[in-house]
């Protein structure tokens, strides 16, 4: 094909290399743009997946609430109904309450979860997160409490010591009026969730004790659920909603932690757009080079037209030039990104030197669609940059060129 041969000749110019210096700058811009987009997208994917794993690992994948978020009565029947649904492997009742903890002069507020110790361990495996203490179901049910490590430091308390747990508002009727409900608990264990903010505010007590503070009899706040595939929990939640009907509300982690994950998605979109500007800037450089090339090759283009080359043939030459630059730059950028990302996955050589940060190295997750969309966008931009210079060739009249 003479179109491709001429395109390669125009790209090379009079130099020895495949691309002349002006086109090398355009090529380098595309390489850097594609490489940066793929690397940053994969790192953001890694952070998102790690965050999801930590949240799901501590807050469950799916929650089932009453329609108006009021306490659920007769929850045993609902538990038996949910566990029969497809994709569900564990269920657990939970009472959630905001309480205050005190040890001597130290006071902290806490989001306190009332749980059934055995069934809840099937949801989030709380036992594996406990770093100090060896709580058992019997100790836990006997007015035991499990605290986050950071909370225990704020309270200056450890395993085997006692803390006073009380409600922040008066709900207990006495001869002296309404007083806050209060009860002494023995610390059975200290956990590390992998989320420092969770370790500062979360605590666990038995379901019976939580119902006491909430003033409930045989009711709970909601039901937590574990599925057989956490990456498809949204789909499972929708199927479970259809299975249970409109008598309850079923939410997956992306809904009850919507603010956190929407912020991550927004950061990824903004980062993608900012880095895509690198490819767009490279395309402007390509347009300038191609317009200059049209002017330089005006005589050759006129002769080609005089010899019978159609306007479509001439346009094809410049389109091939843009596509060659786009394909080569995209392939090199993609190749370098794959090498770097896989090296990071294997050897973790890029560390995160932040004390106390849950991750010690840069997380990476390579997603198939990122490596499809980014190259397509890059090649499409490269193609669009050829349209304006190609139109310039239509104004070249072969008769005037021959006469001159």
C-alpha positions as CSV (number, residue, x, y, z in Angstrom):
1,X,0.0,0.0,0.0
2,X,1.5,3.3,-1.1
3,X,-0.4,5.2,1.6
4,X,1.5,3.4,4.4
5,X,4.8,3.7,2.6
6,X,4.4,7.4,2.2
7,X,3.2,7.8,5.8
8,X,6.3,6.1,7.1
9,X,8.5,8.2,4.8
10,X,6.9,11.4,6.0
11,X,7.2,10.4,9.6
12,X,10.9,9.5,9.2
13,X,11.8,12.6,7.3
14,X,15.5,12.8,6.4
15,X,16.7,11.2,9.6
16,X,17.9,7.7,10.3
17,X,15.2,6.8,12.9
18,X,11.6,5.9,12.4
19,X,10.4,9.3,13.7
20,X,11.9,12.7,13.2
21,X,12.5,14.8,16.3
22,X,9.2,16.8,16.1
23,X,7.2,13.6,15.9
24,X,9.2,12.1,18.7
25,X,7.8,14.7,21.1
26,X,4.3,13.8,20.1
27,X,5.1,10.2,20.6
28,X,6.6,10.8,24.0
29,X,3.5,12.8,25.1
30,X,1.2,9.8,24.2
31,X,3.6,7.3,25.9
32,X,3.6,9.4,29.1
33,X,-0.1,10.0,29.0
34,X,-1.1,6.4,28.5
35,X,1.5,5.1,31.0
36,X,0.3,7.7,33.7
37,X,-3.4,6.9,33.1
38,X,-3.0,3.2,33.4
39,X,-0.7,3.4,36.5
40,X,-2.8,5.9,38.4
41,X,-6.0,4.1,37.5
42,X,-4.6,0.8,38.8
43,X,-3.3,2.4,42.0
44,X,-6.7,4.0,42.6
45,X,-8.3,0.6,42.0
46,X,-5.9,-0.9,44.5
47,X,-6.8,1.7,47.2
48,X,-10.6,1.2,46.4
49,X,-10.4,-2.6,46.7
50,X,-8.3,-2.4,49.9
51,X,-10.8,0.1,51.4
52,X,-13.7,-2.1,50.4
53,X,-12.1,-5.1,51.9
54,X,-11.5,-3.3,55.2
55,X,-15.0,-1.9,55.4
56,X,-16.7,-5.2,54.4
57,X,-14.3,-7.0,56.8
58,X,-15.7,-5.0,59.7
59,X,-19.2,-3.9,58.7
60,X,-20.5,-6.8,56.7
61,X,-21.5,-6.8,53.0
62,X,-25.3,-6.3,53.3
63,X,-27.7,-5.0,55.9
64,X,-31.4,-5.6,56.2
65,X,-33.5,-2.9,58.0
66,X,-37.1,-2.4,58.8
67,X,-38.9,-0.2,56.2
68,X,-38.8,2.9,58.5
69,X,-35.5,1.9,60.1
70,X,-37.3,1.1,63.3
71,X,-36.3,-2.0,65.4
72,X,-37.0,-5.4,63.8
73,X,-39.3,-7.7,65.7
74,X,-39.6,-11.4,65.3
75,X,-36.2,-11.4,63.7
76,X,-35.6,-15.1,64.1
77,X,-38.1,-15.9,61.4
78,X,-36.5,-13.3,59.1
79,X,-33.0,-14.8,59.8
80,X,-34.2,-18.3,58.7
81,X,-35.8,-16.8,55.6
82,X,-32.7,-14.9,54.6
83,X,-30.2,-17.8,55.0
84,X,-32.3,-19.8,52.5
85,X,-31.8,-17.1,49.8
86,X,-29.2,-17.9,47.0
87,X,-25.8,-16.4,47.5
88,X,-26.1,-16.0,51.3
89,X,-23.7,-17.9,53.6
90,X,-24.1,-16.2,57.0
91,X,-26.5,-13.9,58.9
92,X,-26.3,-12.2,62.3
93,X,-28.6,-9.9,64.3
94,X,-27.1,-6.6,65.5
95,X,-28.2,-3.8,67.8
96,X,-26.4,-0.5,67.2
97,X,-26.3,2.2,69.9
98,X,-24.3,5.3,70.7
99,X,-23.0,5.1,74.3
100,X,-20.3,6.6,76.5
101,X,-17.5,4.7,78.1
102,X,-15.7,5.8,81.3
103,X,-12.6,4.7,83.1
104,X,-11.8,6.9,86.1
105,X,-11.5,10.4,84.5
106,X,-11.2,9.2,80.9
107,X,-14.4,9.4,78.9
108,X,-15.0,8.5,75.2
109,X,-18.0,8.2,73.0
110,X,-18.6,4.9,71.2
111,X,-20.7,3.4,68.5
112,X,-21.5,0.2,70.4
113,X,-22.7,-2.9,68.5
114,X,-24.7,-5.5,70.3
115,X,-23.9,-8.9,68.7
116,X,-24.3,-12.6,69.1
117,X,-20.7,-13.6,69.4
118,X,-20.7,-16.8,67.4
119,X,-22.9,-15.7,64.5
120,X,-21.2,-12.4,64.2
121,X,-17.8,-14.1,63.8
122,X,-19.1,-15.8,60.7
123,X,-19.9,-12.3,59.2
124,X,-16.7,-10.3,59.9
125,X,-14.4,-12.8,61.8
126,X,-14.0,-10.5,64.8
127,X,-11.9,-13.2,66.5
128,X,-9.1,-12.8,64.0
129,X,-8.9,-9.0,64.5
130,X,-8.4,-9.3,68.3
131,X,-4.8,-8.6,69.1
132,X,-5.0,-8.6,73.0
133,X,-7.1,-11.0,75.0
134,X,-8.8,-14.3,74.2
135,X,-12.6,-13.6,74.6
136,X,-15.0,-16.5,74.7
137,X,-18.8,-16.5,74.2
138,X,-19.3,-17.2,77.9
139,X,-17.1,-14.3,79.0
140,X,-18.6,-12.0,76.4
141,X,-22.2,-12.8,77.4
142,X,-21.3,-12.2,81.1
143,X,-21.1,-8.4,80.7
144,X,-17.9,-8.5,78.6
145,X,-16.9,-5.8,76.2
146,X,-14.5,-5.7,73.2
147,X,-12.8,-2.4,72.4
148,X,-10.8,-0.9,69.6
149,X,-7.1,-0.6,70.5
150,X,-7.1,3.2,70.0
151,X,-10.2,3.5,72.2
152,X,-8.5,1.5,74.9
153,X,-5.5,3.8,74.8
154,X,-7.8,6.8,75.2
155,X,-9.5,5.2,78.1
156,X,-6.2,3.9,79.6
157,X,-7.6,0.5,80.1
158,X,-6.6,-3.0,79.0
159,X,-7.9,-6.6,79.1
160,X,-9.2,-7.7,82.5
161,X,-10.0,-4.2,83.7
162,X,-13.5,-2.7,84.0
163,X,-15.2,0.2,82.2
164,X,-18.4,2.0,82.9
165,X,-20.8,2.1,80.0
166,X,-23.7,4.5,80.1
167,X,-26.2,6.2,77.8
168,X,-25.7,9.9,77.1
169,X,-29.3,10.8,77.8
170,X,-31.6,10.0,80.7
171,X,-33.8,7.0,80.0
172,X,-34.0,5.1,83.3
173,X,-36.9,6.2,85.5
174,X,-36.0,6.6,89.1
175,X,-37.4,8.5,92.2
176,X,-35.0,11.3,91.2
177,X,-36.3,11.4,87.6
178,X,-34.9,10.1,84.4
179,X,-31.2,9.0,84.7
180,X,-28.8,7.6,82.2
181,X,-28.7,3.8,82.0
182,X,-25.3,2.6,83.3
183,X,-23.6,-0.7,83.6
184,X,-20.1,-2.0,84.4
185,X,-18.3,-4.2,81.8
186,X,-15.1,-6.2,81.9
187,X,-12.8,-5.7,78.9
188,X,-12.4,-9.2,77.2
189,X,-10.3,-8.1,74.1
190,X,-8.8,-5.3,72.1
191,X,-9.1,-5.4,68.3
192,X,-7.4,-3.8,65.3
193,X,-9.7,-3.4,62.3
194,X,-7.2,-2.0,59.8
195,X,-9.2,1.3,59.9
196,X,-7.8,3.6,62.6
197,X,-11.0,5.6,62.7
198,X,-13.0,2.4,63.5
199,X,-10.6,1.5,66.3
200,X,-11.2,4.8,68.0
201,X,-15.0,4.6,68.2
202,X,-16.3,1.0,67.8
203,X,-17.0,-1.4,70.6
204,X,-18.9,-4.7,71.0
205,X,-21.2,-6.0,73.8
206,X,-23.7,-8.8,73.9
207,X,-27.0,-8.5,72.1
208,X,-28.8,-8.8,75.5
209,X,-26.9,-5.9,77.0
210,X,-27.4,-3.7,73.9
211,X,-31.1,-4.3,74.0
212,X,-31.1,-3.2,77.6
213,X,-29.5,0.2,76.7
214,X,-31.9,0.6,73.8
215,X,-34.9,-0.3,75.8
216,X,-35.8,-3.2,73.5
217,X,-37.2,-6.6,74.4
218,X,-36.8,-9.1,71.6
219,X,-36.0,-6.7,68.9
220,X,-32.8,-5.7,67.0
221,X,-31.6,-2.7,64.9
222,X,-30.8,-4.7,61.7
223,X,-29.4,-7.9,60.3
224,X,-25.9,-8.2,58.8
225,X,-25.2,-10.6,55.9
226,X,-22.2,-12.3,54.4
227,X,-22.4,-13.5,50.7
228,X,-20.4,-16.0,48.7
229,X,-18.9,-13.2,46.5
230,X,-18.3,-9.8,48.1
231,X,-17.5,-8.2,44.6
232,X,-21.1,-9.0,43.6
233,X,-22.8,-8.0,46.9
234,X,-24.8,-5.3,45.1
235,X,-26.4,-7.8,42.7
236,X,-27.0,-10.2,45.6
237,X,-28.7,-7.4,47.6
238,X,-31.0,-6.6,44.7
239,X,-31.9,-10.3,44.4
240,X,-32.5,-10.6,48.1
241,X,-34.7,-7.5,48.0
242,X,-36.9,-9.3,45.4
243,X,-36.8,-12.5,47.4
244,X,-38.0,-10.8,50.7
245,X,-40.4,-8.3,49.0
246,X,-41.1,-4.8,50.2
247,X,-41.4,-5.6,53.9
248,X,-37.8,-4.7,54.6
249,X,-34.9,-2.5,53.1
250,X,-31.9,-4.3,51.8
251,X,-28.7,-2.3,51.4
252,X,-25.2,-3.4,50.3
253,X,-21.9,-1.8,51.5
254,X,-21.9,0.7,48.6
255,X,-25.1,2.2,49.9
256,X,-24.6,2.4,53.6
257,X,-21.0,3.6,53.0
258,X,-21.9,5.7,50.0
259,X,-20.1,8.8,51.0
260,X,-16.7,7.1,51.3
261,X,-16.9,5.2,48.1
262,X,-18.4,8.0,46.0
263,X,-15.5,10.2,47.1
264,X,-13.0,7.5,45.9
265,X,-14.8,7.2,42.6
266,X,-14.9,11.0,42.2
267,X,-11.1,11.2,42.8
268,X,-10.6,8.5,40.2
269,X,-12.7,10.3,37.6
270,X,-11.0,13.7,38.2
271,X,-7.5,12.0,38.1
272,X,-8.4,10.3,34.8
273,X,-9.6,13.6,33.3
274,X,-6.4,15.5,34.4
275,X,-4.1,12.9,33.1
276,X,-6.1,12.6,29.8
277,X,-5.1,16.2,29.2
278,X,-1.5,15.0,28.7
279,X,-2.7,13.0,25.7
280,X,-4.8,15.9,24.5
281,X,-1.8,18.3,24.8
282,X,0.3,15.8,22.8
283,X,-2.4,15.8,20.2
284,X,-2.2,19.6,19.8
285,X,1.5,19.1,19.1
286,X,0.7,16.5,16.5
287,X,-1.7,18.8,14.8
288,X,0.9,21.5,14.6
289,X,3.4,19.0,13.2
290,X,1.0,17.7,10.6
291,X,0.0,21.1,9.4
292,X,3.7,22.0,9.0
293,X,4.2,18.7,7.1
294,X,1.3,19.5,4.7
295,X,3.1,22.8,3.9
296,X,6.5,21.1,3.5
297,X,5.1,18.4,1.2
298,X,2.8,20.7,-0.8
299,X,4.7,20.0,-4.0
300,X,4.7,16.2,-3.5
301,X,1.0,16.3,-2.7
302,X,0.3,18.3,-5.9
303,X,2.3,15.9,-8.0
304,X,0.5,12.9,-6.4
305,X,-2.8,14.5,-7.3
306,X,-1.6,15.2,-10.9
307,X,-0.6,11.5,-11.2
308,X,-4.1,10.4,-10.3
309,X,-4.2,10.2,-6.5
310,X,-7.6,11.1,-5.2
311,X,-8.3,13.4,-2.3
312,X,-9.3,10.3,-0.3
313,X,-5.8,8.8,-0.9
314,X,-4.1,11.9,0.3
315,X,-6.3,12.1,3.4
316,X,-5.4,8.4,4.1
317,X,-1.7,9.2,4.1
318,X,-2.1,11.7,6.9
319,X,-4.6,9.5,8.8
320,X,-2.0,6.7,8.7
321,X,0.6,9.0,10.1
322,X,-1.5,9.9,13.1
323,X,-2.6,6.3,13.7
324,X,1.0,5.1,13.5
325,X,2.1,7.6,16.1
326,X,-1.0,6.8,18.2
327,X,-0.6,3.0,18.0
328,X,3.2,3.0,18.7
329,X,2.9,5.5,21.6
330,X,-0.1,3.7,23.1
331,X,1.6,0.2,22.9
332,X,4.8,1.5,24.5
333,X,2.9,3.3,27.3
334,X,0.8,0.2,27.9
335,X,3.8,-2.1,27.8
336,X,5.7,0.0,30.4
337,X,2.6,0.3,32.6
338,X,2.1,-3.5,32.6
339,X,5.8,-4.1,33.6
340,X,5.8,-1.5,36.4
341,X,2.4,-2.6,37.8
342,X,3.2,-6.3,37.8
343,X,6.6,-5.6,39.4
344,X,4.8,-3.6,42.2
345,X,2.4,-6.5,42.7
346,X,5.2,-9.0,43.0
347,X,7.9,-7.1,44.9
348,X,6.1,-4.1,46.6
349,X,9.2,-1.9,46.0
350,X,7.2,1.3,46.2
351,X,6.6,1.8,49.9
352,X,4.3,4.1,51.8
353,X,6.5,5.7,54.5
354,X,3.7,6.9,56.8
355,X,3.7,5.6,60.4
356,X,0.4,4.1,61.5
357,X,-0.9,3.9,57.9
358,X,-2.8,0.6,57.3
359,X,-0.9,0.0,54.1
360,X,2.9,-0.4,53.9
361,X,3.2,-0.4,50.1
362,X,1.4,1.1,47.2
363,X,-1.6,-1.2,46.3
364,X,-2.2,-2.1,42.7
365,X,-5.2,-3.8,41.0
366,X,-5.1,-4.2,37.2
367,X,-8.6,-4.1,35.7
368,X,-9.3,-5.4,32.2
369,X,-11.5,-2.5,31.1
370,X,-8.9,0.1,32.1
371,X,-6.5,-1.5,29.7
372,X,-9.2,-1.5,27.0
373,X,-10.7,2.0,27.4
374,X,-7.4,4.0,27.8
375,X,-5.8,2.6,24.6
376,X,-9.0,3.2,22.6
377,X,-9.3,6.8,23.9
378,X,-5.6,7.4,23.1
379,X,-5.9,6.0,19.5
380,X,-9.2,7.9,18.9
381,X,-7.5,11.2,20.0
382,X,-4.6,10.4,17.6
383,X,-7.0,9.8,14.8
384,X,-9.0,13.0,15.4
385,X,-5.7,15.1,15.3
386,X,-5.3,14.0,11.6
387,X,-8.6,15.4,10.4
388,X,-7.7,19.1,10.3
389,X,-4.3,18.6,8.6
390,X,-5.9,16.2,6.1
391,X,-8.5,18.8,5.2
392,X,-5.7,21.2,4.4
393,X,-4.6,18.9,1.6
394,X,-7.9,19.4,-0.2
395,X,-7.0,23.1,-0.9
396,X,-3.9,22.1,-2.8
397,X,-4.4,22.5,-6.6
398,X,-2.1,20.3,-8.7
399,X,-2.2,22.6,-11.8
400,X,-0.8,25.5,-9.8
401,X,1.9,23.3,-8.3
402,X,3.0,22.1,-11.7
403,X,3.0,25.6,-13.2
404,X,5.1,26.9,-10.3
